[in-house]
């Protein structure tokens, strides 16, 4: 039996605290979708976001919509960029303040990943 290879999961900003405040069923769905992303697989409630290198998990619960956004842009890491309850009633569009935060955290993830790779290569020398 082969041992499955999983990517490392990193939570940025207040994402982990926010998801802990979500209803249990929503936490379970987002958690399982993130686990599948760590294993290199997709989840039925996870969809690529247009225009940015991120994936959005959409979970509906009791008339409310909750979202978790992550990126698998990096070879061996998954970064959770943002988790939030969508309050806008304007369709499925991600609100601009949340989109701006996601883009900012995507840059933070890139810097973190590059620094960790640099640190790894220095330690191997």
C-alpha beads as a LAMMPS data file, in Angstrom:
LAMMPS data file: protein, C-alpha beads

125 atoms
124 bonds

1 atom types
1 bond types

-500.0 500.0 xlo xhi
-500.0 500.0 ylo yhi
-500.0 500.0 zlo zhi

Masses

1 110.0

Atoms # bond

1 1 1 0.000 0.000 0.000
2 1 1 1.480 3.350 -1.070
3 1 1 1.716 6.241 1.345
4 1 1 -0.130 9.209 -0.093
5 1 1 1.792 12.428 -0.525
6 1 1 0.096 15.537 0.827
7 1 1 0.908 19.168 0.349
8 1 1 1.523 21.295 3.435
9 1 1 -1.422 23.487 4.461
10 1 1 -0.811 27.102 5.543
11 1 1 -3.481 29.440 6.947
12 1 1 -3.005 33.149 6.221
13 1 1 -4.310 36.028 8.293
14 1 1 -7.440 35.281 10.287
15 1 1 -8.680 32.535 7.933
16 1 1 -8.433 29.708 10.446
17 1 1 -10.152 31.699 13.218
18 1 1 -12.942 32.666 10.841
19 1 1 -13.610 29.107 9.656
20 1 1 -13.772 27.948 13.277
21 1 1 -16.713 30.335 13.746
22 1 1 -18.657 28.773 10.840
23 1 1 -21.444 26.229 11.479
24 1 1 -20.196 22.645 11.922
25 1 1 -21.479 21.373 8.557
26 1 1 -19.735 24.247 6.772
27 1 1 -16.466 23.612 8.661
28 1 1 -16.676 19.953 7.671
29 1 1 -17.238 20.741 3.990
30 1 1 -14.463 23.338 3.802
31 1 1 -12.115 21.096 5.794
32 1 1 -12.720 18.131 3.515
33 1 1 -12.274 20.269 0.386
34 1 1 -8.944 21.519 1.778
35 1 1 -7.877 17.957 2.573
36 1 1 -8.638 16.948 -1.013
37 1 1 -6.601 19.938 -2.245
38 1 1 -3.681 18.799 -0.056
39 1 1 -3.928 15.411 -1.773
40 1 1 -3.961 17.035 -5.217
41 1 1 -7.655 16.381 -5.837
42 1 1 -10.673 18.580 -6.416
43 1 1 -13.957 18.815 -4.508
44 1 1 -17.439 19.298 -5.955
45 1 1 -17.952 22.611 -4.112
46 1 1 -14.534 24.030 -5.124
47 1 1 -14.300 26.139 -8.259
48 1 1 -11.491 28.144 -9.859
49 1 1 -11.891 31.889 -9.471
50 1 1 -11.818 33.941 -12.647
51 1 1 -8.847 36.234 -13.078
52 1 1 -6.763 35.042 -10.122
53 1 1 -4.901 31.857 -9.290
54 1 1 -7.217 30.754 -6.495
55 1 1 -9.979 28.257 -5.805
56 1 1 -13.194 29.105 -3.974
57 1 1 -15.119 26.610 -1.858
58 1 1 -18.793 27.581 -1.659
59 1 1 -20.873 26.102 1.145
60 1 1 -24.543 26.951 1.656
61 1 1 -26.093 26.486 5.077
62 1 1 -29.482 27.550 6.419
63 1 1 -29.932 30.232 3.738
64 1 1 -26.410 31.650 4.176
65 1 1 -23.369 31.241 1.950
66 1 1 -19.896 30.648 3.346
67 1 1 -16.689 30.667 1.357
68 1 1 -13.159 29.454 1.779
69 1 1 -10.518 30.550 -0.718
70 1 1 -7.195 28.825 -1.246
71 1 1 -4.430 28.481 -3.798
72 1 1 -2.578 25.426 -5.054
73 1 1 -0.314 27.599 -7.179
74 1 1 2.742 26.271 -5.348
75 1 1 4.200 22.811 -5.952
76 1 1 4.009 21.371 -2.440
77 1 1 1.805 23.786 -0.494
78 1 1 -1.818 24.853 -0.173
79 1 1 -2.415 28.336 1.212
80 1 1 -5.799 29.227 2.696
81 1 1 -6.159 32.862 1.719
82 1 1 -9.520 33.893 3.174
83 1 1 -12.694 32.484 4.739
84 1 1 -15.853 34.540 4.982
85 1 1 -19.633 34.587 5.010
86 1 1 -20.952 36.178 1.839
87 1 1 -23.435 38.870 2.758
88 1 1 -23.897 40.576 -0.610
89 1 1 -27.137 39.724 -2.372
90 1 1 -25.694 40.580 -5.819
91 1 1 -25.449 37.129 -7.368
92 1 1 -22.500 34.829 -6.912
93 1 1 -19.911 37.567 -7.335
94 1 1 -17.222 37.840 -4.648
95 1 1 -17.464 41.262 -2.946
96 1 1 -14.639 43.659 -3.880
97 1 1 -13.202 44.059 -0.331
98 1 1 -12.924 40.264 -0.036
99 1 1 -11.427 40.004 -3.526
100 1 1 -8.837 42.684 -2.679
101 1 1 -7.887 40.817 0.507
102 1 1 -7.574 37.537 -1.413
103 1 1 -5.232 39.177 -3.954
104 1 1 -3.131 40.703 -1.161
105 1 1 -2.836 37.362 0.646
106 1 1 -1.919 35.633 -2.612
107 1 1 1.122 37.929 -2.725
108 1 1 1.908 37.112 0.928
109 1 1 1.683 33.403 0.096
110 1 1 4.122 33.861 -2.792
111 1 1 6.644 35.645 -0.560
112 1 1 6.280 33.020 2.171
113 1 1 6.707 30.147 -0.278
114 1 1 9.766 31.702 -1.924
115 1 1 11.362 32.367 1.485
116 1 1 10.699 28.800 2.659
117 1 1 12.211 27.362 -0.530
118 1 1 15.275 29.595 -0.133
119 1 1 15.635 28.483 3.498
120 1 1 15.347 24.807 2.453
121 1 1 18.049 25.142 -0.201
122 1 1 20.389 26.916 2.233
123 1 1 19.945 24.126 4.777
124 1 1 20.715 21.461 2.157
125 1 1 24.033 23.089 1.267

Bonds

1 1 1 2
2 1 2 3
3 1 3 4
4 1 4 5
5 1 5 6
6 1 6 7
7 1 7 8
8 1 8 9
9 1 9 10
10 1 10 11
11 1 11 12
12 1 12 13
13 1 13 14
14 1 14 15
15 1 15 16
16 1 16 17
17 1 17 18
18 1 18 19
19 1 19 20
20 1 20 21
21 1 21 22
22 1 22 23
23 1 23 24
24 1 24 25
25 1 25 26
26 1 26 27
27 1 27 28
28 1 28 29
29 1 29 30
30 1 30 31
31 1 31 32
32 1 32 33
33 1 33 34
34 1 34 35
35 1 35 36
36 1 36 37
37 1 37 38
38 1 38 39
39 1 39 40
40 1 40 41
41 1 41 42
42 1 42 43
43 1 43 44
44 1 44 45
45 1 45 46
46 1 46 47
47 1 47 48
48 1 48 49
49 1 49 50
50 1 50 51
51 1 51 52
52 1 52 53
53 1 53 54
54 1 54 55
55 1 55 56
56 1 56 57
57 1 57 58
58 1 58 59
59 1 59 60
60 1 60 61
61 1 61 62
62 1 62 63
63 1 63 64
64 1 64 65
65 1 65 66
66 1 66 67
67 1 67 68
68 1 68 69
69 1 69 70
70 1 70 71
71 1 71 72
72 1 72 73
73 1 73 74
74 1 74 75
75 1 75 76
76 1 76 77
77 1 77 78
78 1 78 79
79 1 79 80
80 1 80 81
81 1 81 82
82 1 82 83
83 1 83 84
84 1 84 85
85 1 85 86
86 1 86 87
87 1 87 88
88 1 88 89
89 1 89 90
90 1 90 91
91 1 91 92
92 1 92 93
93 1 93 94
94 1 94 95
95 1 95 96
96 1 96 97
97 1 97 98
98 1 98 99
99 1 99 100
100 1 100 101
101 1 101 102
102 1 102 103
103 1 103 104
104 1 104 105
105 1 105 106
106 1 106 107
107 1 107 108
108 1 108 109
109 1 109 110
110 1 110 111
111 1 111 112
112 1 112 113
113 1 113 114
114 1 114 115
115 1 115 116
116 1 116 117
117 1 117 118
118 1 118 119
119 1 119 120
120 1 120 121
121 1 121 122
122 1 122 123
123 1 123 124
124 1 124 125
